[in-house]
Amino acid sequence: MSRIGKRPISVPPKVTVTISGQDVAVKGPKGELSRTLPPEVEVAQEGQTLTVNRRNESRAARQRHGLCRTLVANMVEGVSQGFQRRLEIQGVGYRAQVQGRNLTLSIGYSHPVQIAPPEGIQFAVENNTNILVSGIDKEMVGNIAARIRAVRPPEPYKGKGIRYTGEAVRRKQGKAGKK
């Protein structure tokens, strides 16, 4: 039995879960999410707890058991609390700002880079160098944060670029010079 898959999911008081066949819809104070699960797993609701069970012991069912439990748990957490990812910009003259809903990055290119958020994602900028990506869908928040980081990933010699807060960038030694 999957160690992650067998753990029950507790549903907060303001969150409602609707299960119809393989479709799971979760509605809470921050919004609504829905997902269609594979046929190898089923979701059961007993009061304020959800359990994800395998329909059989096939290889595919065992592989998807823990994954589906985590996906449903992330949906419940997203509509109740939301998710956020922080990035920081390092480099002289590098900065970010929010214009309308779009994020504008000035990071050493000849032009500013515009990033438009998809529906359900918000950007916030603190001190021109700290970016906060927030939303209710954990997968989308992570993907947008990765897209922002990919515009100028941290380089190993001076450490300039966009990185996740707390990310350790491995630094390299520069040229050795004449002896």
C-alpha positions in Angstrom: 0.0 0.0 0.0 1.3 3.5 -0.9 2.4 5.4 2.2 1.2 8.6 0.8 -1.9 7.2 -0.9 -3.4 5.7 2.3 -3.3 8.9 4.3 -6.7 10.6 4.6 -7.3 14.2 3.5 -9.1 16.4 6.0 -11.5 18.9 4.4 -11.6 22.4 6.1 -15.1 23.6 7.2 -15.5 26.2 4.4 -14.6 23.8 1.6 -17.1 21.6 -0.3 -16.0 18.6 -2.4 -18.2 17.2 -5.1 -17.4 13.7 -6.5 -19.2 12.5 -9.7 -17.5 9.4 -11.1 -13.9 10.2 -11.8 -14.5 14.0 -11.7 -13.5 15.7 -8.4 -14.6 19.4 -7.9 -13.4 21.4 -4.9 -14.9 24.8 -4.0 -13.7 27.0 -1.2 -13.3 30.7 -0.2 -10.4 31.3 -2.7 -12.0 29.7 -5.8 -12.9 26.5 -7.4 -10.8 23.7 -8.9 -11.7 20.5 -10.7 -9.8 17.5 -12.0 -10.6 14.2 -13.7 -8.8 11.3 -12.1 -7.6 8.1 -13.9 -10.0 5.1 -13.8 -7.6 3.1 -11.6 -8.4 5.1 -8.5 -11.5 6.2 -6.7 -12.2 9.0 -4.2 -14.6 8.4 -1.3 -15.9 11.1 1.1 -16.8 10.3 4.7 -17.9 13.4 6.6 -15.0 15.9 6.6 -12.4 13.4 5.3 -11.5 12.2 1.8 -9.8 8.9 1.0 -8.2 7.8 -2.3 -8.4 4.1 -2.9 -7.2 1.8 -5.7 -9.8 -0.2 -7.7 -7.4 -3.1 -8.2 -3.7 -4.0 -7.6 -2.5 -3.5 -11.1 0.8 -1.7 -11.7 -0.9 1.4 -13.1 -3.2 1.6 -10.0 -0.2 1.3 -7.7 1.7 4.0 -9.6 -1.2 6.5 -9.6 -2.5 6.0 -6.0 -0.1 8.4 -4.2 -0.1 10.8 -7.1 -3.9 11.2 -7.1 -4.1 11.6 -3.4 -1.5 14.4 -3.5 -3.4 16.1 -6.4 -6.7 16.1 -4.5 -4.9 17.3 -1.3 -3.3 20.1 -3.3 -6.7 21.1 -4.7 -8.2 21.2 -1.1 -5.3 23.3 0.2 -5.3 25.6 -2.8 -9.0 26.6 -2.5 -8.7 27.1 1.2 -5.3 28.8 1.6 -3.7 29.2 -1.8 -0.1 28.7 -2.9 2.7 31.2 -3.5 6.2 31.0 -4.9 8.8 33.7 -4.2 11.6 34.6 -6.6 14.4 37.1 -6.2 16.4 39.1 -8.8 20.1 39.7 -8.3 22.2 41.9 -10.5 23.0 45.6 -10.9 20.1 47.3 -12.7 17.9 44.3 -12.7 14.4 45.0 -11.6 10.7 44.0 -11.9 7.4 45.8 -11.8 3.8 45.0 -12.2 1.9 47.0 -14.9 -1.8 46.2 -14.8 -1.8 42.4 -14.4 1.4 41.8 -16.4 4.9 41.4 -14.9 7.6 43.6 -16.6 11.2 42.4 -16.1 14.2 44.7 -16.9 17.1 42.2 -16.7 19.9 43.2 -19.0 18.3 42.6 -22.4 17.8 45.3 -24.9 14.1 45.3 -24.2 11.9 44.7 -21.1 10.4 41.2 -20.9 6.6 41.1 -20.4 4.9 38.1 -18.8 1.1 37.9 -18.8 -0.4 35.7 -16.1 -3.0 33.1 -16.9 -6.4 33.2 -15.3 -6.1 32.6 -11.5 -2.5 33.8 -11.1 -1.4 37.1 -9.5 1.9 38.8 -9.4 3.3 41.1 -6.7 6.7 42.8 -6.6 8.4 44.0 -3.4 11.5 46.3 -3.4 11.8 46.0 -7.2 13.7 42.7 -6.8 11.4 40.2 -5.0 8.6 38.6 -7.1 5.6 36.8 -5.5 3.6 34.5 -7.7 0.3 33.4 -6.1 -2.8 31.4 -7.0 -4.9 28.5 -6.1 -3.5 25.9 -8.5 -0.1 24.6 -7.2 0.9 23.2 -10.6 0.2 26.5 -12.4 2.0 28.6 -9.8 5.1 26.4 -10.1 5.0 26.5 -13.9 4.7 30.3 -14.1 7.5 30.7 -11.5 9.7 28.4 -13.6 8.9 30.4 -16.7 9.9 33.6 -14.9 13.2 32.0 -13.7 13.9 30.7 -17.2 14.0 34.3 -18.6 17.4 34.8 -16.9 18.5 31.8 -14.8 21.3 32.5 -12.3 24.7 32.3 -13.9 27.5 30.4 -12.0 30.3 33.1 -12.1 28.7 36.2 -10.6 25.3 34.7 -9.5 23.3 37.3 -11.5 19.8 36.4 -12.6 16.4 35.3 -11.3 16.4 32.6 -8.6 13.9 31.1 -6.2 14.2 32.5 -2.7 16.5 30.3 -0.7 17.9 28.6 -3.8 21.6 27.8 -3.6 23.5 28.7 -6.8 26.7 26.8 -7.2 29.5 29.3 -8.0 32.5 28.6 -10.2 36.0 29.9 -10.0 36.8 32.5 -12.6 39.9 32.5 -14.9 43.1 31.7 -13.1 45.1 34.6 -14.6 48.9 34.7 -15.3 51.4 33.2 -13.0 
